[in-house]
Amino acid sequence: MKRYHAHIYYALENKPYALEVHAKVLSAFSQLPVSHLVDYAVGPHLFPMFQVAFDESKFDELITFFTPFSDKLSILIHPLIRDDLVAHTDEAIWIGKKLAVNIDFLKSLA
């Protein structure tokens, strides 16, 4: 079964809204691993974000869930595959505005 990560990016000035969405994710998807909010760049992620891990059985439901928030947040969904560069670029799905990722960091993982 395919596994995915959703990275929900926010601007620091928009953190209260991100906290609201985070709470909604925790309520609606209590069975899924959801990270805390990270207010700084980490790994290939250049913007504050939180992460949700899920498998393909939740894919369509999460796309539908996140879409209404895409006016204020950017959501990157990528498969968990061996090639992190491909996962975060060619295989990535964006809901909302597409943001940059740290390509050099991803290349360093290869």
C-alpha angles and dihedrals in degrees: 000000000000118000127207144187125216114202113198109202125200139173115246091242087056095050095114089060091046089052090053091051090045090055090049091052091050091050097045097039105030091152093061127084108252121182127220119258113280112204097196142052114283129177109325092344112100098183137054111277150147127226137225121196118207145148131241093271088072097038100102093038092054093046088054092044095051099042097081090055094053094095090072103019135048117222124200116194118188137167121247101244135147094260107066092183092057091042093055096041121020095026096037123114119204126205108193124355116359111236133195122265126201100266093178090057091050092049089051090061093060 
